């Protein structure tokens, strides 16, 4: 049996070896951190995903050892496989930063600024993308497109106004369920996710479209407007489910379970089970098992994504130490002047709350 061929690839001046056939995005994710480009449509668990949102564009400054010529245009890292000796620039390329800011501006052309009321706030990949890679303003002057809200069955609500057409939910229903009843209708600016003749989505695994949606287009009707995710404590739990993996994350406040989701990794994708399968969960686990007694609690979820959800949820968190003493070579900082003792402005006999109007100098000069 021949050994697997390994290719050397350099991404942002960091060289690693990856198997042949690995995409640039997957190679960058093996390095981790800011080296990994963002991705809104690519989902490693779904066949055919990627190549639509263009947020993962990178610059290939060297094609390979055999052909060292750079690629003439920026390429989608999720669809470009590595070559031996390839050199890639992501955060070290001004072209990539400028192009990514333009892509984010394009994605936000029609996206509503309703983060204060959107249930995806705090765990929205588009929110993170706009904050980290977007521009301060938009050049778009026309009216944004709007759609009505639709109930796609008993548990899911569709906000097409927020959709960025990443196709993740379509691939999920196509590959995970027996019969897909929704897809992309119309073309161009009128393209939208919709069901055929207003059908409802009925399937044991259709709730997974909520987990794969990177924005607030598909939301859980059993959780909507119940709480904010940063007020909840995520817990790893499992149960013996005859339909799915039964490995979930419970979102609790006290002993009350507000929602149940599949376990996700640092890239926002559903984790694999110990036997190597994708940890999809069924509708029964997601929507009907809302009691702590229904689950075996494993412990707090170690949220390592850069999000407000991780606030207070790290395991073994260490607070940063004060650095000013180290900067001053161990000396304590000194106040140049104690203004309260030196200045005659603050008079103990004057109660600021009792002053009728502003506290001007005329009050203290009397």
N, C-alpha and C positions, 0 to 999 in steps of 0.2 A: 504494500500500500504506500503510495507516494505521499510525501509530506505536503501540507498546504502551502502554497506560494505566498510569501509576504512581500508587500511593497512598502518602501520608505516614502513618507509624505511629510512635508514641512508646512505647518500652519501657524502663521504669526510667529515665525522663528522658533517654533517648537517642533522637533522631529520625533515621529513615532513610526512604528511598523504595524500595519494592518493587513488583514487577508485580502487577496485579490477579489474584486467585485464590491468592496466597501465603498459607500458614497462618501463624498467630502464631508457632508453633514454628520454622518455617523462617526467618521474619524475625528472630527472636531469635538463631538460629544464625549468621545473617549478621553480627550484631554480635559474637557470641562471648563467651567468658569465662563468668562467673557469671550473666550476663543470660539465657543459654539455659537453659530448664527441662530437668530430666532427663527421659528417656523410656525406658521398659522394653519397651513393646510396639510403638511406632512404628518403622518401618523404611522409609526413603524409597524403597528399591529394590523394595519389595513392595506391590502394589496391595491396598487394603483394610485395611492394618495401621493400628493406632492406635485410641484410644478405649476401651481395655480396662483398662489398669493405673492410670489416673488420677494418675500421678505428675507429669504436666506441667500440672496445674491452674494457672491464672493468674486475676488479677482485672482485669476490663475496667472501668476507672473512667470511660471516655468511649467511647460506641459509635462515633460518627463526627461529622463536622462538621454533617451534616444532622440527625442525631439524637444530641445529646450526652448523653443519659441513660445512666447506668452500667447494665451488665447485672446483674440481681438476684442471680445466683449465680456462683460460680467456674466457669470453663469449661475444657474440655480444649483446650490450645493446639494440639495436633496435628490437631484436627478443626475448628478455628475459623479462618475466613479473615479477613484484615484488611480494614478499611474505611478510606476516606480520612479522616484526622484522628483515628483511633482512638488511645486512650491505654491502655496496659497496665502493670500492676504485677506484678512477679515477686518478686525478692528484697527489694523495698521495701515489700511488703505483709505485715503481721503475719498477716492471714487466710490468705494462701497458705502461709506458713511453718508455721502451726498445722495446716492441712489436709494439707499434704505429710507432716508428721510422723505424722499419723494414718493416712495411706495406707501409709507405710512400716511402721508398726506392724501394720497389717492384712496386708501382704504377708509379714511375718515370723511370723505366727501359727503356721503349720504348717511353716515352713522350718526345717530342722535346723541347729543350730549346729556344723556339722562342717567349718568352714573349715580347720582344721589338716590334714585328710586329703583335702579336696576339690581336684581338679586345676584347678578354675577360680579358686582363690585367687590373688590378685595381679592378675587381669584380670577380676574379676567385677563387673559393673555394680551388682548388688544389694549387694555388699559396700561399694562406693563410696557408693551411695545411703544405706545404713544409717548409714555413718560421717558423712556430710555433712548429712543431713536427718532422721535418725531420732531416737528418744528413747533415754534411758538404759536403760529397762526396758520390760516388757510387763505388761499387765493380764490377759492370757490365763491362765486357771487350769486348762484342760482338757487332756487328753492330745492330743498332736499326731498327725495322721494319718500313717500309714506305708504304704509299698508295697514290694513285692519288686523287686529289680533285674532288668532284662530285657536280653538281648542282642538288639538289633535288627539282626541280620545279623553279618557277619564283622568289621566295623570300629567299630560304634557300640554303646554301652551306655546304657540309659535309667535314670536315677535319678528316678523320678516323685515321690519324697519332696521333692526340691528344686525341682520345677517350679512356676512361678507362673502358668501358663496364659496366656502372652502371645500364643500362636498363631503366632509367627514361623515355627516349623519347619513348621507345617501350610501356611501360605501359600507357603513356599519349595518344598515338595514339590508343591504344587498348580500353581504357576506355572513351575517350572523343570524338573520331570520329566514324563515322559509319563503315568505312572500313579502316583497317590498311594495308598499302602497303610497310612497311619496317620492318625489324627485325634483329636478329642476325643470320648470316650465317656462316657456317663452325664451326670447333671446335678447342679447344686448342689454340695454338699460332697463328692460322690462323683465329680465330673468329673475326668477324667485323660486324659493323652496315651497312646494305646495303638494297637497294630496290630490289624487285624481277624483274629480267630482265630489269634493268635500268629504272624503272618506276619513274615518277615524283609524288611528294606528293601534291595531290589536295584535300583540305578540308577547310571548313570555320574556323576551330579551329587548324589547323596543326601548325600555328606559335607559339603555346604554347610550342612546343618542344624546342624552343630556350631559353625560360625562365627557363625550368626545367634542362637544361644541365648545370652541374657544372663546365665544362671546355670549351675550345674554339672549340669544335668539330662541333657544329651546330651554325652557325652565320647568322646574318641578312644581306642579300645582299644589302638592301637599306641603310645600315649604315656602311658597311665595309670601313675602311680606311678614313672615313669622319672626325672623331675627336676622341679624347681620353675622356673617361667618366669623368675624374677628371677636365676637362675644361668645363663641361656642368653643368647646374643647374637643378636638378630634381624638378618637380612641380607636385603636385596632381591635377588631373583634371577628369572631367566626361562629358559624353554626353548621350542623350537618344538614345540608340542603341537597335533596335528590336531583335538583334541576341544574344548579350552577356550582361554582367553586365555594360559595358561602363565605369568602374572605372579603371583609368590608371595612370601611371607616365609619364609625358612628360620630355624629356631631351633637354633642350633649351640652346642656346647660343644667348643671346639677345632675339629677338622675333622669331628667326628661330628654328623650331622643327627639331632636328636631328633624333630622334627615339622615338618610343612609346613602353612601356613595361607594363606588369601587375604590380600591386603593390605587393611588397614583404616585408615580416616581417624580424626580425633580424636573422632568421635562413635561409634566402634565399628562403623561400617558399611563394607561392602566398597567399595573404591575403584573408580572407573570407569577403563576403559582409555583410551589416547589417542584412539581412534576413537569415544569416547562411550558405549560399552557397559559394562554392569556386569561387573566382573572375577571372575565365578564361576570356580572351578577344578574339574577332574574328579577322580574317585577315583584315577586312575592317578598324577596329579601329587601328590595329597595323601598317599596311603598307600604307594605302591610306589617312588617316586623318593626314596630316603633316603640317597643318596650325594652328596657335594659335586661329584663329577665329572659328575653328571647335569645340572648347572645352570650357567648363566652368571651369576656373581656380579657384581652391580652396585655393592654397597657396603653399609655399615651402615644399618640402618633408623633414621630419625629419629623416635623415639617421643615424641610431644608430648602424650600423654594423662597426666593426673595419676595416675600409678600407680607401683607399685614396679618395674614392668618398665623404666621409663625411667631407673632408677638406673644411671648410668655409661654410658648409651647415647646421650646427646645428642651431636650433632655440633657441634663448636666451643663446648663448654660453658665458661663463665667462672665461676670460683668467686667468691662474694661477698666484698667487701673488709671489713676490720675497720672498724667504725664508731665505736668508743669514742674513738679519737684525734680524729675529726671532731667528736664531741660535746664533747670537752675542748679544742677549738680548737687542735689540733695537739700538745697536751702528752701526755706519756707517763703512764699511770696509775701511781700510787704506792701501795705497801703501807703501811697505817697502822701495822702492827706485824708484825715478823718473829717469829712465835710460836715458831719453832724455836730462836732465839737468846735471846729474852727469857724464855721459860718454862723451868722446871727439870723439867718433867714427862718430857720425852724424854731419857733418859740413854743415851749410846752404849754404855755397858757392859752394858746390859740387852738381851738378845736376846728379842724378843717371841715368836718361834716356839718358843723353848725353855721358855717358861713353861708349867707344868703347870696348866691351867685358865685362868680369865679374867685379863686384865691389869688388876688393880684397883690402887688407890692404895697398898695394903699392900705390893705388890711393890716400888714405887719408894721407899717410906719406910724400907726396911731399910738 
